[in-house]
């Protein structure tokens, strides 16, 4: 986009945003005003949000308007609110502007009388910003609250001219289930670095078959910016990739909450100074994080006996520093406060943390992120985090039990880790669909173990890469895969467990281990 490479390397995300906005003058577009959610009917569900977006200078003329009956919503994706027992957001997309979008919801498919207005967030990308052309996207969101715990709801999304309650459209209905009010067994799945591909679609199909309560996406979601370096010179950016991604993912995300965390490919400089303006248009995540303005992908939620925390490692990344330090330290302070709160809670046993950049990985591409080790690993150790899930490196790798940057216990396939006394297990699950990376050591996975005493790798530090030889790389699998976690509560004083499995795109199990701690 016209910035010399030596300058692009030094520009923060905010500087890149300012450059792009100055380059594409007000003669071709206007900067957006607020798009505010409409009023809600019925009183049982509450909505309320405001999104900032750029809008086209020229709206569609009356003769160009499309009949709503000819426009079908697509790309449905769910996300929990702050309380998964009572709150859910249903989001979707429409290919053109429509009038009066809404959601219908009820306990049965034949009873969808409750109709709730929805919010439209318009995202405009002018010609010249990457390869997108002159492109407007319309994302629609409906926040639902006051739901009943452990209840399955039926819903349909529509707009003027397209009513999902009509007999011929009942096939478009979806369902979701809220979290239970009490501890109960459940399954969740996770991966990172998906994008749009045959392998991404295959992984989605396998995930749906696991019947997960929710899915964690550890960043680099759609690859609208396949360069991912956070540079204004990234001319390959194409916002339309998101249309393909949401259509691809809908088979799962229309019924399974798709809880995302943001990676380096999710920073898109055109839309906002922090690079997340596009993401805020597309997703509606819990808003209980420390800095909604700068870090909209940082949040937490509790499902049963498990607390889940999403972090934004772009804030601490030495490798790709476009947003380095954007929170001014507030994210790490918030994170520790969350860990302290969850460890003190009498009804929470496990704490699972997911985010993009790896604390420990031996990939030849990105390997390990020193900023994560510096800022967060001491907190993982101090508060005995039970499982850390990362992406960034496009492969599967699982560590031994680690504390203080050293192995405290070898964890063979099928083994059990006790985080209260031993340390933390880290899993890189970044083989969701994008092209694969490589290891310096041979693959070693279930049924094909090839143990080595040490692996050559490196860590990204503030002053550059530093080579290291590590002993913690226990399982390595260089093919497409995802993570399945089965959570089994237990009576107080007995061992409650996380049974973790690495599942290949073939359906074969490539790894399994257990995390156990005494139930509160």
N, C-alpha and C positions, 0 to 999 in steps of 0.2 A: 504493500500500500504506500510505497514511496518513501519510507524512512530508511536511511542508510543502516546496514546491519550493525555497525559499531555503535550507533545510537540506540537502535532497538534493543540491544543487549542490556542497556543501562536504564531503560525506561520502566517505571512502575506501571501497574495496571491503570492507576488514576491518570498518569501522564499520557498513556496510550489512548485512553478514552478522550482526553482533552484534545489530543492531536487529531483523532478521527472526526470529532464533532466540528473542529475548526475547518477540516478539509472539506467536509460535505456541508456546504453553506446553507443558510436559511432560504436561499432562492429555490432549492429543490425539496425542502422538507421543513416542517415546524416541529419544535420540541413539544412533547406531549403534556397534557394536563392529567388530572387524576381521573381514573375510571373507578367509580364507586358502586358498591353493591347495592342492589335494590332492596326495598323493604321485604319483610318476611311475613307470610301469612300463617295463621294457625297458632302461633305462640309456642309450639313444642320444640321448634328448632330455631337456633339463633345463628345469624351470620353477621359478618361485618369486617370489611377489609378495604384497603385502598392500595392501588397499584399505580406506579408511575410508568408511563410508556410513551414512546414516540408514535405519532399517528400520521397518516398520509396527509399531504396538503389538500388534495382533492378527494372528497368522498365520492362514493359511487353515485352516479346520476340516477334519477328515477327510472330511466329506461334500462339501466344496467343492473338494477336490483334483481336478485335471484329469488324465485318462488321458494319459500321455506319448505314446502312439501317435497321439493326436489333435492334437498340438502340433508344428508344423514350425518349425525355426529360420529366421530371416531376417536380412537386413542384414549379410551377411558382408563383412568388410573386413580387408585385409592391411596389415601394417606391418613394415618391416625391424627387426631388432634392431640392436645396436651394429655388427655386421659383416654386411652384406648377402650376403656369400658363404656364410655358414654359419648365419645366424639369421633366423627369420621368426616373427611372431606372427599367428595367425589369430583373429579376433574375430567375434562374432555376437551376435544378440539372440534372446530368446524372449519371447512375449507374456505368459506366466504362469510361475509357479515350476515347475521341473522337477527331477527327481532325477538325480544322477550324470551331469552333462554331460561329453562327451568329444569327442575328435577321432580319426579314423582317418586314417592316412597311409601311402603306399607309392609305389613307382616305377611301378606299373601300376594301372589301375582295377580289375583283377580280383585284386589282391593288397593288401588293406588290413588285414592282420592286426595291424599295430601299432596299439594302442589306448592313448591317453594321456588321463588325467583333465584336466579344465579348471577354471578358476577362475570363480566367479560374483561379480560386483559388483552389489549391489542399490542402486538409487537411488530414494529415496522423496520425493515432492513432495506435501505436504498441500493440501487445498482451501484456497483463500485466497491461496496464493502464485501470483500471476498468474492465468491462466485454465486452469491445468492440471487442476483438480479434484483428487480424492484418487487419486493415480496412483503406481504402483510400476513401475519398469523393471528388467529383468534383462539385464545385459550379461555375456557369457561370453568368456573369453580363454584361449588355449593358446599358450605360448611354446615354440618349437621351436629347438633348437640342435644343433650337431654335424651339420648338413646338409652336403652336398657342393656345392662351387661349380659354377655353370653347369649345374645339374641341374633338370629339371622333375619336380615331385612332384604326385601326385593326393591329394586329401583329401576327407573327408566329416565333417560335424559332426552330433552327435546327443546323445541322452540316453536314460535308461531308457524303453523302449517305442518309441524311434525310432532305428533303427540304419541309417546310410547305406549299409552294406555289404549290406543286404537287397536282393534282386533288384529289387523294385518301387520302390526308392529310389535306384538307381544314377544316375538322372537328376539327383539333387541334388548330385553330386560337383563339385568345383572343382579347379583346378590353380594352381600358382605355380612360378616359376622363380627360382632363386637367382642372385646376381651371379656373373659369371665370375671365375676366379682371375687372369686376365691382361687386359691392355688389349685391347679389341675395340670396334668401332662399336656404338652403341646410340642409342636415342631416348628422350627423356622429354617429358612435357607438364606444363603448369602453368596455373593460374588462381586467382582469389580471388573471394569474395563470391558464393557459389552459391545457397544456400537451396533451397527446394522450388518448382519451377515447370515449365511446359512447356519454357522455354528452358534451364533447368538440365538437364532430361532429354535435350534435343536435343544439348547440348554433351557430355554423357556418351557419347552414341551415337557422336559424331564422334571423341571421344578414343579410344574402344575401337578404332576403325578405324585409328588411327595405330600400333597395336601398341607402345605405350610400355613400357619396362622398369619405370618407376615414374611416379607423378603427384605433383606438388607442389600443395598447396592453401594459398594464402597468406592464410588467415584469413577470419573471418566465414563459418563453415562451413554451419550449418543455419538460423540465425536463430531459435532458440528464444526469444530475446529480441530482437524486431524493433526495439525502441527503441535499444538499443546505447549508451546514454549512461552505463551503470553507475550508475543511480539506483534507490533503493528505491521510487520512485514509478512505476516501469515496470510497470504492471499488465497489460501485454499479454504478458508472459512465458508461454510454454506449452511445457513439457518434451516434450509429445507430438509436437511438430514433429520431434524427433529420430527418432522411429519412422518417420515418413514419409521423412525424409532418407535414413536408412540403407537403407530398402527401395528408394528411387529409385536410389541410388548402387551398389547391389549388382551391377548388370550389369557394371560396370567393376572395382570394388574387390574382388570375389571372386577376381580373377586378377592385378590390377595393384596393387602396394603403394601405398596412399593416404597419403602423408606430409603431415601437416597442421601448420600453424602457427596460433597463436591470435591473433584480432583482438579488437576492442572488443565485438562482439556475442557473443563466446565467453566473456565474463565473466558468470557467473550467481551473484548474491550469496547466494542461499539455501544453497548446498551447502558452501561453505568460505570462510574469510576472504580468500583470494586470488581467489575467484570461479571457480576451475578444478576444484572437486571433481566437478562433473558431467562435465567433460572427462576427468578421470582415470578415471572409471567407464567411459566410452565408448571410450577409445583406449588403446592400449598402445604407446607410442613408445620410441625408444632412450633409455636413462637415463644418457647420458654427458655431460649438461649440467652447469652450475655449481651449480644449486640446484633439485633435484628437488621439494622441498617447495613453493617459491614460484613456480618457473618450469618447470613440467613440459613445456612446449612448446618448450624450448630444447635443441637437440641437434645432432649432426652425423653424417654417414655418408659413406662413400666407395664409389663405383661406378666400376669401371674406372679411368680416368685423371682422374676428376672428383670433387672433394670438394664436398659440399652442406652448408650450414649453415642451420639454422632459428633465427630470433631472435624475441623477444617485445617488440614496440615499445610495448605497454602500459606497460612499465617506464620508458620515456623520453618518453611522449607528453605534450606540453603541451596539445593540443586536448581530449583526454578523459583527465583525470588521475586516474581512480579507482585505478589501480595505479602511479602515478608514483613512481619510486624504490624499488619493492618489493624489488629485489635489492641495494640499497645499493652499487651500482657493480660487483658481482661479475660481472654478465652481460658488461659491456663488457670487463673484464679477461680473462674466459674467452674472449671472442670474439677478442681480439687474440692470445692464446696459441694459439688454433686456427689463425688465419691464419698466424702465424709457423711453426707446425708443418707445415702443409700446403705452404707455400711452400718449406720446406726438404726436404720428402719427395721422393725421387728418382723415385718412380713416379706422382706427382700433377702434372698439368699445369694443369687448370682448377679455379677456386674459384667456385662459384655460391652466392649468398646469397639467401634468400627470407624474407619477413616481410610483415606487413600494411600498416602506415602508409607512405605514399609519401615518399621523400626528395625526388622531383621530379615534380610533376604540376600541370596547370593547370585541373583540374576546378573548377567553380563551387561544388561541395559542400565537400569537405575540403581540396583542393589539397595543399600540401606540409607535412610535419611538421618543425618546427624542431628538436624534440628528436632526431630521427634525424640531421638535418644536423649538429647539435652533437656528438653522441656517436659516431656511426658513420661518417659520410662521410669524415672524416680517415683512418680506418682502411681504408676502401675504397680510397682514393687511395694510402696508404702501402704496402699489400700488393697493389696492382694486381688487385683483384677483377675477375673477367672478366665477370660478369653479375649484376645485382641485379633481382629480381622482386618486385613489390609488388601489393597489391590496394587495398582501402579505397575508392577512387574507381571508380565503376561505368562504366568505359569502357576503351578501349585507347589508351595513349599511350606513345610511345617517344622518348627523348631523343637528342640528338647525343652525342658523346663529351665527358664532363665531368671536369674535375680542378680542385680548388680552387674549386668553385662557379661555374666559368666554362667556356664551350665551348672545347675545345682543337682540335676538328676537327668540321666538319659531316659527318654520316653519312647520306647519301641512301639511299633504298630501294635495296637491292642492294649497298650499300657494305661495306667491311671495316674493323673497328676492331682496333688493336693495343694491348692494355692495358698491355703492358710499358713502352711509351714514351708513350702518348697519354692514357689515362684510362679512365673507366668508362662503360658504357652502362646506363641504367635503363629498365625496362619496367613500366608499370602494366597489369596484365591482370585487371582487376576486373569484367569483364562476363560472369560465368559463369552468371547466371540471375536476379539481382534487378533491380528497376526501374532504368533507366538515369539517369545524371546529365546534365550539359551542359558544353560548352566555351564560352569567350568568343570563340574564333577558329573559323573554318570547319574542317570535317573535311579531312584531307589524308592519303590512303592510296594504296596501290598501284593504279595506273590512274586515280586521281582526285586527283592531287597539286594542292595549293593552298597554295603556300609563302607564308609571311608573315615579315617581318623580326623581329617581336616579338609576344608574347602577354601580355595583362594577367592577372595572377593574384595570389595571396597566399601567405604562409607563416604557420603557426601558431607563435607564440612564447610564452614564459612569460607575457608581459603582454598577450597577445591577438594578433589578426590584424595582419599587416603587409603592405600591398600591395607588389607587385613587378612589374616588367615584365621578362620573360625572353626569351632568344634560343635556348633549348635545346629547345623543343618541335618535334620533327621530324615525327612521325607521329601523327595523331589520328583515331580511328574510333569513332563513337558508335553502336555496336550490339553484339550479343552475340558473344563470341569467346573464344579461348583461345590459348595459346602452345605451339608445338612446337619442340623443340630436338634437332637431330641432332649427335651427338658422333662425330668421326672422328679416331682416334689417328694418329700418324705416327712414323716412325723418328726417333731422336735427332737433333736439329739441324734437322729439317724442320718445316714449319708444321702443327701440329695445329689442328683447327677446331671451333667451335660454329656450326652453321648454324641461325639462329633465324628462325622464321616466325610471324607472326600469322595465325591461321585464323578466319574468320568462321563464324557458325552455319550459313550457307549452304554452307560448304565452300570458299568462295573465299579466296584468299590476299590479305591486306590489307597485309602488310609482310614483308620479309625482309632480313636482313643477316648478316654473318659476323663472328665474333670469332676471331682467330688469334693464336697464340703459338708459339714454338719449343719443340718437345717435348724433354723431359729425357732 
